[in-house]
Amino acid sequence: MGTDYNTTVRKHWDNSCGAGLPARESNDLDRVADKNVRATREFPTSLQIGNVRISPATVLAPMAGVTDTVFRRFIKNLGGCGLIMTEFTSADGVLRDQRVRGRYLHFYEDEHPISAQLFGSNPSVLADAARMVEDLGFDLVDLNLGCPAKKVVKCNGGSGLLRDLPLIRQIFESVRAAVKIPFTVKFRAGWNDDEIVCVDLARLAEDCGLGAVALHARTREQGYSGNARWEWIGLVKQAVKIPVIGNGDIRSPEDACAMVAQTGCDAVMIGRMAPSNPWIFRQIEQYVTTGSFVDPAEADRYQMIRTYFRMLLEEEMPGAEGKMKQFASWFTHGVPGGAALRKAIYEAKSGAEILGRVEEFFEAKLSAQTT
Ligand SMILES: Cc1cc2nc3c(=O)[nH]c(=O)nc-3n(C[C@H](O)[C@H](O)[C@H](O)COP(=O)(O)O)c2cc1C
């Protein structure tokens, strides 16, 4: 097989999921500590993108190396997540190589509604790939204009395109004409602070018939540093009539409501928090309805890890072992004695052994609690 583009570029993402979300900076604290904003629990019940109804109005962000079919179904089963998306997928790769297609665009019936995210820079290649996505039965197709990876940017893909609005127009028009399913775009605010294009880009998307836009409110140059600047989401919302999905730095149900209150966005998208707190979507639902939410007990955390690991092993996912190790560190963050478990997991030689270590660890803890 030629280069698997997804795998090659994946390592360039900032891989700091969940536990790695940096501490808030002070102005960020002020933002969410604002009593009026903090107190509001208004949250859209659903989101309509073309003929696709998304309820509740929450989206699992696409994350390379994370949001494969197992993780997506795992999140969906826990409840509260209205839309799931594939990890970004090379338009070129899926057209050329059946194995890339099988690996990145495979999904199960219980994943609907589901969106496939593509990246690339050639309008006709992206249109062909979008047609394939539609034929495979996806409900939506999304274009990635946010990937900061050098390898993608160098070929003008991902956030590299943010500097070429005329080419973006060509891509929008070409993909829009190629498929009937709703077409959406996920982008960063601009290349850097001097080249903010989010409002122009959202208007362009609306003009070209896209069904919704999702904004990760950082620039390409920012990477994952500093705060997501939610005010940009508000500006985009004011500029277009199509739904706007807000993304960046949501760590809690309160944050999700604060983003809606501050920006008026139609849905929220959550990325890095999902692997360390996969209950976050359900917690948002609980919080919006009751004003409080349940934190998982240790027994729940155990069930969750075990379920996810078993799903990975059953799926015979390529790289399952590596994923189990990676997830173990996110999942066990904050669990007393978690460091010892992480060490045991890293030393394990197979997926089954990793699962065994997890079971031993939690069984011992839970039985100590009940005796
Ligand atoms: C490990 C990782 C992989 C990512 N992969 C993708 C991707 O494939 N496509 C995409 O549009 N964004 C990707 N992102 C960005 C997220 O979708 C999201 O925009 C970003 O993490 C900000 O949201 P958050 O603060 O809720 O994490 C990735 C982020 C991380 C941490």
The ligand as an SDF file (V2000), in Angstrom:
LIG
                    3D

 31 33  0  0  0  0  0  0  0  0999 V2000
   -5.6510   13.9910   18.9480 C   0  0  0  0  0  0  0  0  0  0  0  0
   -6.4430   14.9880   18.1480 C   0  0  0  0  0  0  0  0  0  0  0  0
   -6.7880   14.6850   16.8470 C   0  0  0  0  0  0  0  0  0  0  0  0
   -7.5490   15.6090   16.0990 C   0  0  0  0  0  0  0  0  0  0  0  0
   -7.9350   15.2580   14.8290 N   0  0  0  0  0  0  0  0  0  0  0  0
   -8.7700   16.0910   14.1420 C   0  0  0  0  0  0  0  0  0  0  0  0
   -9.3090   15.6910   12.8860 C   0  0  0  0  0  0  0  0  0  0  0  0
   -9.0830   14.5880   12.3930 O   0  0  0  0  0  0  0  0  0  0  0  0
  -10.1150   16.5890   12.2400 N   0  0  0  0  0  0  0  0  0  0  0  0
  -10.4330   17.8180   12.7680 C   0  0  0  0  0  0  0  0  0  0  0  0
  -11.1830   18.5920   12.1550 O   0  0  0  0  0  0  0  0  0  0  0  0
   -9.9330   18.2040   13.9570 N   0  0  0  0  0  0  0  0  0  0  0  0
   -9.1620   17.3710   14.6630 C   0  0  0  0  0  0  0  0  0  0  0  0
   -8.7180   17.7190   15.9020 N   0  0  0  0  0  0  0  0  0  0  0  0
   -9.2150   18.9860   16.4860 C   0  0  0  0  0  0  0  0  0  0  0  0
  -10.5170   18.7390   17.2800 C   0  0  0  0  0  0  0  0  0  0  0  0
  -11.5390   18.2640   16.4360 O   0  0  0  0  0  0  0  0  0  0  0  0
  -11.0120   20.0220   17.9750 C   0  0  0  0  0  0  0  0  0  0  0  0
  -11.2690   20.9980   17.0080 O   0  0  0  0  0  0  0  0  0  0  0  0
   -9.9870   20.5760   18.9690 C   0  0  0  0  0  0  0  0  0  0  0  0
   -9.4530   19.5560   19.7850 O   0  0  0  0  0  0  0  0  0  0  0  0
  -10.6150   21.6620   19.8600 C   0  0  0  0  0  0  0  0  0  0  0  0
  -11.7020   21.1560   20.5860 O   0  0  0  0  0  0  0  0  0  0  0  0
  -11.5620   20.7450   22.1590 P   0  0  0  0  0  0  0  0  0  0  0  0
  -11.0370   21.9350   22.8750 O   0  0  0  0  0  0  0  0  0  0  0  0
  -12.9460   20.3550   22.5700 O   0  0  0  0  0  0  0  0  0  0  0  0
  -10.5860   19.6120   22.1910 O   0  0  0  0  0  0  0  0  0  0  0  0
   -7.9430   16.8490   16.6590 C   0  0  0  0  0  0  0  0  0  0  0  0
   -7.5630   17.1460   17.9660 C   0  0  0  0  0  0  0  0  0  0  0  0
   -6.8260   16.2310   18.7160 C   0  0  0  0  0  0  0  0  0  0  0  0
   -6.4620   16.5850   20.1290 C   0  0  0  0  0  0  0  0  0  0  0  0
  1  2  1  0
  2  3  1  0
  2 30  2  0
  3  4  2  0
  4  5  1  0
  4 28  1  0
  5  6  2  0
  6  7  1  0
  6 13  1  0
  7  8  2  0
  7  9  1  0
  9 10  1  0
 10 11  2  0
 10 12  1  0
 12 13  2  0
 13 14  1  0
 14 15  1  0
 14 28  1  0
 15 16  1  0
 16 17  1  0
 16 18  1  0
 18 19  1  0
 18 20  1  0
 20 21  1  0
 20 22  1  0
 22 23  1  0
 23 24  1  0
 24 25  2  0
 24 26  1  0
 24 27  1  0
 28 29  2  0
 29 30  1  0
 30 31  1  0
M  END
$$$$
